Amino acid sequence: MAAKIGMMDSAYFVGRGEILSWINSTLQLNLSKVEEAASGAVQCQLMDAVHPGVVPMHKVNFDAKNEYEMIQNYKVLQEVFNRLKITKHIEVSKLVKGRPLDNLEFMQWMKRYCDSINGGIINNYNPMERRDACKGGKEANKRTAPTHASKSASAAPKAQASHSTRKNNAHSADASHKTAKPATNAGGQAYDEQITELKLLVDSLEKERDFYFAKLRDIEILCQSPEIEHLPIVGVIQKILYATDDSPSVMAEAQAVLMQQQNQQQPLSPILETSEEKPKQETQKRKNISTIEVDMAASSTLSPRQRLSDISDVHYCGSPLTNC
């Protein structure tokens, strides 16, 4: 079964934040960027969640950092697609580069596919237990959502700083500096998110540009074919393609050519149809005349003896003593 999803499907309008939230909640991970799933291990486990027992998780590498290691994960994913008869093409060469837009689009497709299986409901699935069988799976489990221990450990320096300010005002500057670090980190994270959004926007614009450029190139090649390049409308299309400004005269000329062609393709009147029948009658008359001329020519070619024999036959046949 294959999920046939077009480029204008609503699946490709799902935001990056929703995709990350879906991955983290389904697999109990702590991804902050979509491109962190570029290794292909996350996609393999998502397929394992919706199709239990189909994915050989012992072949999946959650610790893949090099391209050749990531390619092995995508080979496992491709084998699963083939087994399930999914015709989705995996652009491995683009995904392993870690480009945000390519990985976002693939994860958007993954979400749409997983939602189409059992309504997106996953029952009795333990993602951390399944990752234990993978290479680097235990390390990935350690990098999951922050625990209460890490929260208490980060809160302890703050309590000590506040206690020291009560004892000695000289330590207040140090305490304020320590408490300002989380704000600085938060600001840096916000900048990273803005940079990621801008990268996604640039990639989307480049892809859209390449799409429309390819369409225009196809039209240009078609207009250059010898079968239609002599048509007036083709010349107008080429003027529109090669126009360097938004001049309305080009469009006005195109409309004029279309009107002229429509006027030339008007149907014939009944008078013209009757005039076409006259040549047929004249042709039939000419055939009859030619037949008579052939008969006369044949009689003129007879020898005098043949003519006398024909006359004598007529004479004897005309006498009362003979029976013709």
Order of alpha helices (4+ residues) and beta strands (2+ residues): alpha-alpha-alpha-alpha-alpha-alpha-alpha-alpha-alpha-alpha-alpha-alpha-alpha
